[in-house]
Amino acid sequence: MGEEGTEIKKRAVVLLSGGLDSTTTAYWAREEGFEIYALTFLYDQRHEKEIEGAKTIAKLLDVREHILLKIPLEDIGRSSLFKKGEDIPDGGDEIGLNVPSTYVPARNIILLSFAVSYAESIDAQAVFIGANAVDYSGYPDCRPEFYEAYQKTCDLGTKRGAEGDPITIRYPLIHLSKAEIISKALSLGAPLEHTWSCYRGGKDACGTCESCRLRLKGFKETGKIDPVKYASNR
């Protein structure tokens, strides 16, 4: 209890990109009673429209704090996800079997490290990330074994961990299909009309990149209509 008799809420840092998965995760964290501190990264990604969605979603969630953090990943890495990268490929029939050109080298290792630093600074109990290893593009840093290993790193490499009060890395969507994620988002009242998944980042979603195809597949399987507008005739 606080000094005035009010209950002190548990805190969580949520990596909020503005996409479908991160938004669902943020609403999941809120349902669990966490006070949310949202962290959105700007790293010269071509789908920067997603960032505007993150700003809107953070306001609708009434987060305690929303930090937009610029990190120069494009200066040291190579990915078609960067504005100066090669063209974004269309998604094929073998999505998830190979690591695609949209992979950003070690991105989740880097982003989680910032999030854990932030969490330790504000005395948060958890860091939430919307990673998924079912309907996904095959990124190695979206697998459950990566997060299990990263938890051990967090336990060993932070003051909180050394003192026996480690920050928990939470990835509640890891074993859910895209359809299950969409159903969960709808049950939580997440504003999916403000989310953005398209890697190309145009005025309307392209409907053909891997991310769009996975999203559309999920909505088709749920029998729901995607509120996002697509450039292609879906």
C-alpha positions in Angstrom: 0.0 0.0 0.0 1.1 3.5 -0.7 1.6 6.3 1.9 -2.0 7.4 1.4 -3.5 3.9 1.6 -3.6 3.4 -2.2 -2.4 0.2 -3.7 0.9 0.4 -5.6 0.4 -1.1 -9.0 2.9 -3.5 -10.5 4.8 -2.0 -13.4 5.7 -3.4 -16.8 7.7 -2.1 -19.7 5.9 -3.1 -23.0 7.7 -3.0 -26.3 5.0 -1.3 -28.4 5.7 -1.1 -32.1 2.2 -0.3 -33.1 1.8 -3.7 -34.8 -0.9 -6.4 -34.2 1.2 -8.5 -31.9 2.7 -5.8 -29.7 -0.7 -4.1 -29.3 -2.3 -7.4 -28.2 0.6 -7.9 -25.8 0.1 -4.4 -24.3 -3.6 -5.1 -23.7 -2.7 -8.5 -22.2 -0.4 -6.8 -19.8 -3.1 -4.3 -18.8 -5.5 -7.1 -18.2 -3.1 -8.7 -15.8 -3.1 -5.5 -13.8 0.2 -3.9 -14.8 0.8 -0.2 -15.1 2.3 0.2 -18.5 5.4 2.0 -19.6 5.5 1.8 -23.3 8.7 1.8 -25.3 8.7 2.4 -29.1 11.8 2.2 -31.2 12.7 4.4 -34.2 15.4 2.7 -36.2 14.8 4.0 -39.8 12.3 1.3 -40.5 10.4 1.9 -43.7 7.1 0.9 -42.1 7.3 4.0 -39.9 3.5 4.4 -40.2 3.4 1.8 -37.4 4.9 4.4 -35.0 1.8 6.6 -35.5 -0.3 3.6 -34.5 1.8 3.1 -31.4 1.3 6.7 -30.3 -2.5 6.4 -30.7 -2.6 3.0 -29.0 -0.5 4.3 -26.1 -3.0 7.1 -25.5 -6.0 4.7 -25.7 -4.2 2.5 -23.2 -3.6 5.5 -20.9 0.0 4.3 -20.4 2.0 5.9 -17.5 4.8 6.8 -19.9 5.5 6.4 -23.6 9.1 6.8 -24.8 10.0 6.9 -28.4 13.7 6.0 -28.6 15.8 6.5 -31.7 18.6 4.0 -32.3 20.8 3.9 -35.4 20.4 0.3 -36.4 20.6 1.2 -40.1 24.1 2.5 -39.6 25.5 -0.8 -38.5 23.1 -3.5 -39.9 21.7 -4.7 -43.2 18.0 -5.4 -43.7 15.4 -4.8 -46.4 13.3 -3.4 -43.5 15.4 -0.3 -43.5 14.5 2.7 -45.7 17.8 2.3 -47.5 17.6 -1.4 -47.8 16.8 -3.6 -50.8 13.2 -3.9 -51.9 10.8 -5.8 -49.6 10.0 -9.2 -51.1 6.5 -10.6 -51.5 5.7 -13.4 -49.1 5.8 -16.9 -50.7 4.2 -20.2 -49.8 7.1 -21.1 -47.5 6.9 -18.3 -45.0 8.8 -19.1 -41.8 11.0 -21.8 -43.3 14.0 -19.5 -44.0 15.2 -16.3 -42.5 14.0 -13.5 -44.9 15.8 -10.3 -45.9 13.5 -8.4 -43.5 15.4 -9.8 -40.6 17.2 -7.1 -38.7 20.4 -8.6 -37.2 20.1 -9.2 -33.5 17.2 -6.7 -33.2 15.3 -8.3 -30.3 18.6 -8.7 -28.3 19.2 -5.0 -28.7 15.6 -3.9 -28.1 15.2 -6.1 -25.0 18.4 -4.7 -23.6 17.1 -1.2 -23.7 13.8 -2.4 -22.3 15.4 -4.2 -19.4 17.5 -1.1 -18.6 14.4 1.0 -18.6 12.5 -1.6 -16.4 15.3 -1.7 -13.8 15.4 2.1 -13.7 11.7 2.4 -12.9 11.6 -0.7 -10.7 9.3 -2.6 -13.1 8.6 -6.3 -12.4 8.3 -7.3 -16.1 9.2 -6.6 -19.7 6.5 -7.7 -22.2 7.3 -8.4 -25.9 4.9 -9.6 -28.6 7.1 -12.3 -30.0 5.5 -15.2 -31.8 7.0 -18.5 -33.1 3.9 -20.0 -34.9 2.7 -17.8 -37.7 5.9 -15.8 -38.2 8.6 -15.0 -40.7 11.2 -17.4 -39.2 13.3 -14.8 -37.3 15.7 -16.6 -34.9 15.0 -14.1 -32.2 11.3 -15.0 -32.1 11.9 -18.5 -30.8 11.0 -19.5 -27.2 14.5 -20.9 -26.6 15.9 -17.4 -27.3 13.7 -15.9 -24.6 14.6 -18.6 -22.1 18.3 -17.9 -22.7 17.7 -14.1 -22.5 16.0 -14.5 -19.2 19.1 -16.2 -17.8 21.2 -13.3 -19.2 18.9 -10.8 -17.6 19.1 -12.7 -14.3 22.9 -12.7 -14.3 23.5 -9.2 -15.8 21.4 -6.9 -13.8 21.4 -5.6 -10.2 17.9 -6.9 -9.7 18.9 -10.3 -10.8 22.0 -10.4 -8.6 19.8 -9.4 -5.6 17.3 -12.2 -6.2 14.5 -10.0 -7.6 14.9 -10.5 -11.4 12.9 -8.7 -14.0 10.7 -11.3 -15.8 10.7 -11.4 -19.6 7.1 -12.0 -20.7 6.2 -13.2 -24.2 2.6 -14.4 -23.9 1.9 -14.8 -27.6 4.9 -17.1 -28.4 2.8 -20.3 -28.9 -0.3 -18.7 -30.4 -1.3 -18.8 -34.1 -2.1 -15.5 -35.7 -5.8 -16.3 -35.6 -5.6 -17.0 -31.9 -3.8 -13.7 -31.4 -6.5 -11.8 -33.3 -9.2 -13.5 -31.3 -7.4 -12.6 -28.0 -7.0 -9.0 -29.2 -10.7 -8.7 -29.9 -11.6 -10.2 -26.6 -9.4 -7.6 -24.9 -10.9 -4.8 -26.8 -7.6 -3.9 -28.5 -8.1 -1.2 -31.3 -6.9 -3.3 -34.2 -7.9 -0.5 -36.6 -5.0 1.5 -35.4 -2.4 -1.3 -35.8 -0.1 -1.6 -38.8 1.6 -4.7 -40.0 2.8 -4.0 -43.6 6.5 -4.0 -44.1 6.3 -1.6 -47.0 4.7 1.2 -45.1 2.7 2.8 -47.8 -0.6 4.7 -47.5 -2.4 1.4 -47.5 -1.1 -2.0 -46.5 0.3 -3.8 -49.6 -1.4 -7.2 -48.8 1.5 -9.2 -50.3 4.5 -8.9 -48.1 5.1 -11.7 -45.5 3.7 -9.6 -42.6 0.5 -8.7 -44.5 0.0 -12.3 -45.7 0.3 -13.6 -42.2 -2.1 -11.0 -40.8 -4.7 -11.7 -43.6 -4.4 -15.4 -43.0 -5.2 -14.9 -39.3 -8.2 -12.8 -40.0 -9.5 -15.3 -42.6 -9.2 -18.1 -40.1 -11.1 -16.2 -37.4 -13.8 -15.2 -39.9 -13.4 -11.6 -39.0 -12.8 -8.6 -41.3 -9.5 -6.8 -41.0 -10.2 -3.1 -40.3 -7.0 -2.0 -42.0 -7.2 -0.9 -45.7 -5.2 -2.8 -48.3 -4.0 -1.5 -51.6 -4.4 -4.9 -53.3 -7.8 -6.3 -54.0 -8.4 -8.7 -51.0 
